[in-house]
Amino acid sequence: MTDTPAPPSPGFRSDMTVELVKHSAADTDVLWAARVSTAGEQSLEELQKDPERSKGLINFLMRDRHGSPFEHNSMTFFISAPLFVFREFHRHRVGWSYNEESGRYRQLQPVFYVPDTSRKLVQQGRPGKYEFVEGTPEQHKLTSGAMEDAYRKAYATYLEMLEAGVAREVARAVLPVGLYSSMYATCNARSLMHFLGLRTRHEQAKVPSFPQREIEMVGELMEERWAELMPLTHAAFNANGRIAP
């Protein structure tokens, strides 16, 4: 008699995963794309030059919002985050490509989001003019306990439906938006800057943004990796108010 494997136990986490899978992105990409307008085929010489010598051009393009030279590059990220983060993420459509894990074709794993104590829990103020403040220990305890209980019940129901022969695409409907999913997201520097301008807070931003903290965590990790690839472009983005060109 073969033992039936035990169902996976729910896991809980509060962090986000961002991995740079592949890229073709460098500050020189901005330079040769921009200089073709005046140098034609000679603009390819920028590939062999130190981009530091032309950082003034990158700043000019950013400042005066000449955006197309920032599109001639590519970055692909692997991202693991709760479903509610992806629902906000997919509102960014121009310059982005997505492929996400499918609950139609695989059994979804029981990994769920529970905020840690650094997450501000309480919203104060009227719509359009509110802020988040720290939660009390009692509120954090209630939040963690209630979410974990709901996740366990939802996933147990999901497994019960699968075991009864219900199709995965139907059974997944009982799972909450706190379930972690994974996706590949591909973008260029211009589309990423637009994302960061809306989904992160920053002291140098000319236009303030008020993102949900969880998608901001993803944005911060993406920005770290992009800044390593295109440091001059990243510096110009910050210096010019973090507004996408």
N, C-alpha and C positions, 0 to 999 in steps of 0.2 A: 504494500500500500504506500503510495507516494504522499508525503506530507504537503499540504497546501501552504504556500508561503504566506507569512503574516503580512497583512496590509501595511503600507508605510505609515509611520507615525507623523503627524503634523509637526513641521518645524517653523520657528518664528525668528524673524530677523528685522533689523531696522536700517540696514545699510543698503547702498545701491552699488551695482557693478558696472563699470565702463572699461572696456578693453579696446585699444586701437588695433584692429585686425590687420589692416593694410592701408597704405596711403601713397599718394603721389602729390606731395604738397611741400612747397618751399617758397621762400620770399622771392626767389628768382622767377617763379612762375608769374608773379604779378608784373615783374619788370619787362620780360620779353613780350607779354601780352599787351602791355601799355605802349611799348616803344615801336610796335609794328606800325602804328599810325603815322610815325614820322620817319622810321628807319627801314621799313619793309623787311626784306629777308635778313638784313644785317642785325635785326633785333635778336636773332638767335645767338649772337655773341654774348648776350647777357647770361647765358647758361654757364659760361666759363669765367664769369667775373664775380668778385666779392659783392654780395648785395648791400653790404654796409655802405659802399660808396654811393649808393643810390637811395638811401633811406629817405632822403628828402622828397624824392618822387613818390614813394609809397605814402608818405604823409600828405602830400599834395592831393593825391588821388582820393585818399580817405576824407580829407577836409572838404574838398569840393564835390564829393560824392560821385566820382567817376567809378561806378561799381563793377562794370563788366570785367576788368582785368583781375578781379578777385575771384572770378568763377573758374579759372583755368587750372584747377587742382581738384583733388578728391581725397576724402577720408572715409573709411568704413569702420564703424564702431560696433562692438557687441555689447549690448546693454541688457542687464537684468534688473527689473524694477516691478512694482505692483501694477496691476492692470489700470488702475485709475491714473497713474503717471502716463502710461502709453496713450490713454484716451486724450489727454491734453497734448501730448507730444505730436500725435497725428494731425493736429490742427495746423501744423507747419508742413505745407505741401510744396511750395515753390523751392526747387533746388534740393529736394529730399527724396530718397527712395527707401522703402521699408520692406522687410520680410520678417514676419513674426511667427513664433511657435503656434501651432494649430491644435486646438482642443477637438477638432474633428478627426484628426489622424493619429493622435497619441493620447495615452492616459496622462492627465495633468498631475504633476507632483504636488504634494501638500506642503508648500512653503508659503508662508503668509507674513504680511507686514504688521508689526506691532511697534509703535513709536517708542523710542527710549526717552529718558528723562530730559534730554536736551531739547526735545520737541515742544514748542510752546502750544498749549492746548486751548487756551481760552480766547475767544474773539470778543473784543469790546468796540463799541461805537456803531454808528449807523452805516448802512450800505454806501460804499463809495468813500467812506472816511472812517475806517476801522483799523484796529491794530490787534496783534496777538500778544498775549502776555503769558508768563509762566503759569503752569498748572500747579495745584497743590499735590502733595504726596498722595492724598486720598483720591484725587481725580486721576492721577497716573495709575494708581492701583486699580481703580474701577475700569479705566479704559483698557488696560492690559488684560485684566480678567475677563471682561465682557467680550473683547475681540477674540481672545483665544477660545472661549467657550463656543462662540458663534462659528468660528472657523472649524473647530472639531466636529460640530454637529453637521455643518454643511458638507464637509468632506466625507463624513460617514454616510450621509444620504447619497452623495455622488457615487461612492463605491457600491452601495446597496443597489442603485439603479443599474450600474454596469453589470453587477453579478446577476441581475435579473434579466439581462439581455437587452437593456435599453441602449440605443446608439449613443456613442460618445458625444455627438453633436447636440443631442437632446439633454443628456445627463449633465453636461457642463453648465446648463442654465441655472443650477442651484448654487454654483460657486460664486463667492463674493469678489468685489473689485480689489480687495486686499491681497488676492492671490498673485504671487510673482509669476511673471512671464519673461520671455527673452526674445530679442529681435536683433537683426542687423539693421543699422541705419547708416546710409551713405549721404554725404553732403559735400559742398564746397565751402570755402572760407566765407564767402558772402552770405550764404544761407545760414551758416553757423553763427555768424555775427548777428544776424537778425534774431535768431533763436536766443542767443545770450542776452541781447538787449532787452528782451521781454521776460526771460525766465530766470534771470539772476539780478540780485541787488548789488550795487557797487558804488563806492563813494565818488567815482569819477563820472558816473552816468549823468548826462544832461537831463534826461527824461527819466524820472523815477519809475520803478517797476515794483509790483507787489506779487511775486509768484508764490505759488504753494511751495512750501519748504521741500517737499520730496522731489519735485521736478527740478528745483534749484540745485539740489544735491547732485543730480545727474549732470546738469549744466556745468557745475563747478569742476567735475571730473573731466568732462569733455574739454573744457577750456584749458585745463592743465596740460593735456596732451597736445592740443592745437598750438599752444604757446611755445612748446618745445620745437615744433616743426616750423613755425613761421613767426619767430620772435619779433621781427621788425613790423610785420603786419599787426601782430597782437599789440605791440606798443603804440602804434598809430591809432588803433581802435580805441584804446584807453585814453590816449591824449586828446582825441577828438570827440569825447563824450559818450563813447560806446554806442554810437548810432551807426547802423549798417549803411554802407555807401550805396 
